[in-house]
């Protein structure tokens, strides 16, 4: 006698279990295992598509945990490869992060503030909803005005101008999000979503070139692979499970990196 209570009985249910099918199908949100979630992510990378809806909290939390595990596995593998390269005598370009004083404030900035701000900038608008797109445009404009204020003024005037520009942009962005919160994703954005997805991941990786003070672009690009991979994972999480899952995933990524740096420092002091 067949067990109809546990066996998938329709294509949507089968896709939900095995992680295949149209990424826009809400049934796909219900991957039943870590491997199924990872297969779903792989299918998403092959055909990025904006889902029709975001998965509810319980499903989102489980999926987020699975994607964090994937990110940490990939990151650990890349770090091991990097250590092997260094052991062979290859000198890496200097990274500004190596000069940071890892006090409580710096750690909070890297693990909390940076993930929130970077996800808002690079992934917040990927929902395709008008509110997020308008808010992104406002914050981008506020950033330009703040930069102009910083260049045109000095001392307290510069600080005041930059601060007011950012604060004003933030207030207007929040108003836009509230006013347009019920608007659905725009059709043209959904059609072009694959382009926006890859641009978001590439832009997030390339901005980290600013961490390096030397080296050619060809030499630096492989060092941006962790950021590029994180960008794809965070973007996948953002559109499928909500912006908060991308922020938490990003925070876990940075927290793992900081933990390794602190362990290395402690080992160096003991040695």
QUIBEL-V939536 format. One record per residue. N is the residue number from 1. RES is the residue in one letter. PSI is psi as a letter, one per 30 degrees, with the letter a starting at -180 (999 if undefined). Layout:
N;RES;PSI / N;RES;PSI
This chain:
1;X;k / 2;X;l / 3;X;j / 4;X;f / 5;X;f / 6;X;f / 7;X;k / 8;X;k / 9;X;f / 10;X;l / 11;X;e / 12;X;e / 13;X;e / 14;X;e / 15;X;e / 16;X;e / 17;X;e / 18;X;f / 19;X;g / 20;X;l / 21;X;a / 22;X;j / 23;X;f / 24;X;f / 25;X;k / 26;X;f / 27;X;f / 28;X;f / 29;X;f / 30;X;h / 31;X;k / 32;X;f / 33;X;l / 34;X;e / 35;X;e / 36;X;e / 37;X;e / 38;X;e / 39;X;e / 40;X;e / 41;X;e / 42;X;e / 43;X;e / 44;X;e / 45;X;e / 46;X;e / 47;X;i / 48;X;k / 49;X;k / 50;X;j / 51;X;l / 52;X;f / 53;X;l / 54;X;k / 55;X;k / 56;X;l / 57;X;e / 58;X;e / 59;X;e / 60;X;e / 61;X;e / 62;X;e / 63;X;e / 64;X;e / 65;X;e / 66;X;e / 67;X;e / 68;X;e / 69;X;e / 70;X;e / 71;X;e / 72;X;e / 73;X;e / 74;X;e / 75;X;e / 76;X;e / 77;X;e / 78;X;e / 79;X;e / 80;X;e / 81;X;e / 82;X;e / 83;X;e / 84;X;e / 85;X;e / 86;X;e / 87;X;f / 88;X;f / 89;X;g / 90;X;k / 91;X;k / 92;X;l / 93;X;k / 94;X;k / 95;X;k / 96;X;f / 97;X;f / 98;X;f / 99;X;f / 100;X;k / 101;X;j / 102;X;i / 103;X;a / 104;X;e / 105;X;e / 106;X;e / 107;X;e / 108;X;e / 109;X;e / 110;X;e / 111;X;f / 112;X;e / 113;X;e / 114;X;e / 115;X;e / 116;X;e / 117;X;e / 118;X;e / 119;X;e / 120;X;e / 121;X;e / 122;X;f / 123;X;f / 124;X;e / 125;X;f / 126;X;f / 127;X;f / 128;X;g / 129;X;k / 130;X;e / 131;X;e / 132;X;e / 133;X;e / 134;X;e / 135;X;e / 136;X;e / 137;X;e / 138;X;e / 139;X;e / 140;X;e / 141;X;e / 142;X;e / 143;X;e / 144;X;e / 145;X;e / 146;X;e / 147;X;e / 148;X;e / 149;X;e / 150;X;e / 151;X;e / 152;X;f / 153;X;l / 154;X;l / 155;X;b / 156;X;e / 157;X;e / 158;X;e / 159;X;e / 160;X;e / 161;X;e / 162;X;e / 163;X;e / 164;X;e / 165;X;e / 166;X;e / 167;X;e / 168;X;e / 169;X;e / 170;X;e / 171;X;e / 172;X;e / 173;X;e / 174;X;e / 175;X;e / 176;X;e / 177;X;e / 178;X;e / 179;X;e / 180;X;g / 181;X;f / 182;X;f / 183;X;k / 184;X;l / 185;X;k / 186;X;k / 187;X;e / 188;X;e / 189;X;e / 190;X;e / 191;X;e / 192;X;g / 193;X;e / 194;X;e / 195;X;e / 196;X;e / 197;X;e / 198;X;e / 199;X;e / 200;X;e / 201;X;e / 202;X;e / 203;X;e / 204;X;e / 205;X;e / 206;X;e / 207;X;f / 208;X;f / 209;X;f / 210;X;f / 211;X;f / 212;X;k / 213;X;f / 214;X;l / 215;X;k / 216;X;l / 217;X;e / 218;X;e / 219;X;f / 220;X;f / 221;X;e / 222;X;f / 223;X;f / 224;X;g / 225;X;e / 226;X;e / 227;X;e / 228;X;e / 229;X;e / 230;X;e / 231;X;e / 232;X;e / 233;X;e / 234;X;e / 235;X;e / 236;X;e / 237;X;e / 238;X;e / 239;X;f / 240;X;e / 241;X;f / 242;X;l / 243;X;e / 244;X;e / 245;X;e / 246;X;e / 247;X;e / 248;X;e / 249;X;e / 250;X;e / 251;X;e / 252;X;e / 253;X;e / 254;X;e / 255;X;e / 256;X;e / 257;X;e / 258;X;e / 259;X;e / 260;X;e / 261;X;e / 262;X;e / 263;X;e / 264;X;e / 265;X;e / 266;X;e / 267;X;e / 268;X;e / 269;X;e / 270;X;e / 271;X;999
